[in-house]
Structure formats: C-alpha cells, structure tokens
C-alpha cells in the first residue's frame, strides 16, 4: 500500500478513486520529462523539475522501474525502460493504420527525389507521426513518435478541419493565440470558414509553417464510422513546388487517403498474429 492509502490522506473533496487517479496522473508525469534533449535523469532532478517531494519522486521512480517503464543506467540515474520499447514494437506491427501504410508504401507517387511521406494519427488533442518513408529527413523536425502542433502544417490541418463543431468551438476558446498564428482566422467566424474551406477542398497545402524550406500536402484518413483518425501527407522542398500541379497532386493524395481509410478499416477487423 502506498502512503496515501495507508494513512487515508485523501483530500476532503476527493473520493478515494479520484485521489488514486490523481496520484497515477502525477506518477505518469515523470515519464513526460524524458525527452530527446534530456533522455537520462537523476532522481533528485526529477523531483525539482516536477515540484515533487523527495519521498514522492523516489516512490514513483521505484514503482515505474518495477513496471519496467524506467531503467536504472547507473546509481540514481534513469532512462525510459524496456516495456516502452516493447509497446512501440507492438504498435508498429499491430496498429491497422501503420500496417495499411506499410502495405501501400509501394504505391506512393514519386513527385520528387527529395520527399517524405508521413502518416499521422490523432491521439486526443495531439497529432503524432506513426509511419514515415522517403528521403527527406534532415529537413524535418517531426519524425515518427514526435507530436506535431495541432494548428500548424498541412498534416494537422487536414485532421483539424474534420473534427466536430463542438471540438472546434472548444479549441478556439482554449487556443485563440495559436489559432491566430496559424493563418486560420482572427475570429471564430473566420476560423470556422477556414475549416469549412479545407473540408470542401478535400486536401490542404501549407508552406513552411512547421519547418522552413519545405511545403506539405495532406488529406484526412477516417475510421469505419466516418470519424477522422489521421492524415497522410507529403513534404517536399519549397523550391520544387509547382502551383500548377497542386490540384492534380491534391486529388492523388485524396485517393491515397481513401485507400488507407478502406485498408485500415479492413485490417482493424482482421485478427493479426504478432511474430
């Protein structure tokens, strides 16, 4: 039993289940501080970064290490654990959208010698790349596993435009400055009309919104119930863009997105054996 349960130190306004959920959320925040820039952390530094007491952070680290979510690389210093690597492999081989993208990779058009194809999935309010192919890698800051900004870039805007009106309203209320910076409008009416325009067109183009020197073309991917779940996008060097080909390439990427939608839906209903 942890200290919270042992001493029944729940806050007066919290039920035991709510307190337990809050404690779990606090513990999972420990994992969030492990980034590409900071992959190894000392336990005391974790506590300072998160504002946790020494006893709390040591307890969280012990529990996460026991669950193989953290791994001790040397005394008092940790990195992410083996279970996360195992989960990542499982996602690569079992996610229907990743499997569909892998199967259709040979059908991707070669519009440039320097292009990158990205398949991204929406996770709650984050857009994350789950599959990447192509030669254009050094110019991109958002590879597989990296969250992308929800309001910037064709990859995300193709998804954003197909969320529900209630979600759009909530996002506008919570992120007015980010939306103003995204070229999607200064007011709610402008934001709503921008998203309607993307939906009518079926694809979206963005120029140097996320990474300088490149432009992106994207179309949405849906599930079997018609809900948007992700997007497919192609990113190319900006100097290679030919606006006369935008419509043609847009229609092609819409077809690719439709094929991904159909194949991923089929695969999601088909049993899959891990190797």
N, C-alpha and C positions, 0 to 999 in steps of 0.2 A: 504494500500500500504506500502511496506517496504521502507527503506531509499534509496535503490538502484533505485527503480522505481520512488520514489517521487522526487529525485533530479537529475535523469537521469545521474548517476555517473558511467556509463559503461566505460570500458577501450576503448581507440580509436580503438583498433584492434578487439574488440569483438562485435558481434551483440547482440541485446537485448536477443534473445533466448539463445545464448551461455552463456551470463552473467548469465541468470536465471538458466541455467543448472549447471554452476559452483557454484552458491550460494546454490543450492539444494544439490550438492555433498558435499559442506563444512558443511552444516547442518546435513547431514546423517552421517558424520564422528563422530558427537557427540555420536551417538548410538554405534559406534565401540569401544569406550573406556570402555563400561560396559562389564566386563568380570567376570568369576567365581572368580578370585582373587580380583577384585575391582567392586563389584556389586552396590555400592552406592557412588555417587559423589556429592560434593559441587559445586555450580555453578562456583565460583572463581577458584577452582581447575581444572575444565573442561577447562576454558579459558587458564590457564597456561599450561596444558598438550597439548592442541591443537594449542597454539600460537595465539588465537583469542583475540580481544579486549573485554573489559568487556561488552560494549554495544552490540557487535555482539553475544557473547555467551548467554547473557540474552535474546536477541530476539529469538535466535534459541531454547533455552530451553522453552520459553513461547509457541512458535509455536508447538514444539514437544509434550509438555504437553497438549495443546489444542486438538491435534490429538490423544491423549491417547497413545502416543508412549513412554512418560515418565510419571512417577508418583512421586509426592512430598511426601516423607515419613516423613519429618519434615522440618522446615523452612530452605529454601535454599539448601536442600539435596534431590537428586532424585535417583530413580531406574527405570528400564525398566517398561513400562506401560502395561495396560490390553489388548490393541489391539494386542500386540505381542503374549500374551498367547492365545488369540482367533485365531490368524493366525496359531499358532503352532497346535492347535487342528484341525483346518481345514485341514492342511497338513496331519495330522495323519489319518484322516478319508476319505480324498478325493484323495490324491496322488495315482495314479494307481499302482505305484511300491510298496508303503507301503502296500496297500490293497492286492496286489499279494503276498508279503512276508508274510503277516499275514495268508492268506489262505493256503499257502504251508508250514507253520511252522511245522505242524504235520508230514510232510514227510521228515524232515531233519534227516539225519542219526545220530545215537549216536556213534560217534567214540571214545568218552571219556566221563567220568563223569565230567570232567573239560574242557568244551569247550564253545566258544562263537561264535554265527553266526551273521555276520554283513552284512547288505545290505546298500551299499553306492551309492550316486548319484553324478554325475559330475555337478557342477554349475560353468560354465565358466571355470576358472582355479583352482577351489577348489573341493576337494573330501570330501563330508560330509556324515557321518553316518546318515541314516534316519530310520533304524529299527535294533533292537538288541534283541537277545534272547540267553538263555543259562546261565550257572552258573559261567563262568569265567569272573568276572567283576573287582575285586580288582587289577588284574594284568594289566588291560588295561587302557591306558590314553586317548583313543579316543572313548568315548561313543556317543550316539545319539546327534546330533547337533554340534559336535566338528569337525572343519576342520582338515583333515589329510594332511600330506606332500605329494605333488604330485609325488615325485620321490622315495619315500621310502615305503617299505612294499608291500606285495602281493596285498592287496586291491587296492592300487593306481596303481601299475604297470600293473595290468590286464586291467585297463582303459587306461592308458597312451599308451600302446602298440598299441591300436586300434584307436588312433587319426590320423588325416591326415598328410601326409608328410609335408605340409606347416606348420602345427602346431608344428610338431616335430622340424623342422628347426628353427622356431621362439623361441621355448622353449630352444633349445640348445644354441642359440645366447644369450639369456637373462639369462640363469642359468648354465653357464659352471661349476662352482664350485660345485653346488648342484648335478649336474649330475655325476661329478667325484666321489663324496662321496656316490653315490647311487649304485655303482657296475654295472653301465650300460655302462661304457666305458669312456675312456680319450679323445677320438676324435669323430668327427661327424660320421665317418665310423663305429667306434666301437659302438657308441650309436645306430645308425641305425640298425646294425646287431643284437644287443641285443634285440631290439624291434621286429625285424623280427622273431627271435627265439621264443619269447614269443607268437607271433601270430600263428606260426606253431604248437607249442605245445598245445595251447588252454587253458592252465592254467599256473599259476605261483606259486612258493613256495618262501617264504622269511624267513630268520632265524634271529630273534632278531634285526630287522632293526629299528623298531619303539619302541617296548617295550622289554626290556631284559627278558630272561627266557621263551619266547613264540615263536612259529613259526606260519606262516599263509599260507593258501592255498586259492587261489581265481581264479574266472573265470569271464569274462565280460558279461554284460547284454546289449542288444541292443533295439532300438525302432523299429517301424514297417518299417522304411526306411533303416534299417541296420546300423544306427549310434550308436556308443557306448554311453550309458547314465549312466552306473554304473557298479557295480560288486557285487558278493556275495562271502563272504569269511568265512572261519572257522579258528579260532585261538585256539591253544592248548598249553599246557605246553611243553617246549622243550624236557624234559626228556622222554616224552611219544612218541616222533617221532620214527616211524619205516620206514626207507627209502624204504624198500621192498614194502610198501603199498602206496607209493607216487603216482604211476601211477594209481592204482585202485581208490584211493580217488580222484585223479585229474579228471578221467573220470566221476566219480559220481558228482563232483561239476560242471563239464561242463553240465551234463544233468540237474541239478538243475537250472543252469543259463539259459539254453534254455527254461525250463518250465516257469521261471519267465519272460523271454522275451515274450513268447507267451501269458501268462495270463495278464501281464501288458498292452500289446498291445490291447488285447480284452477289458479289463476294461476301457482303455482310450477312447474307442468309445461307451461305455455304460453309459447312464445317471445315476448319482448317487445322491441319496437324503441324505442330512445330517440329522442326528437325531435331 
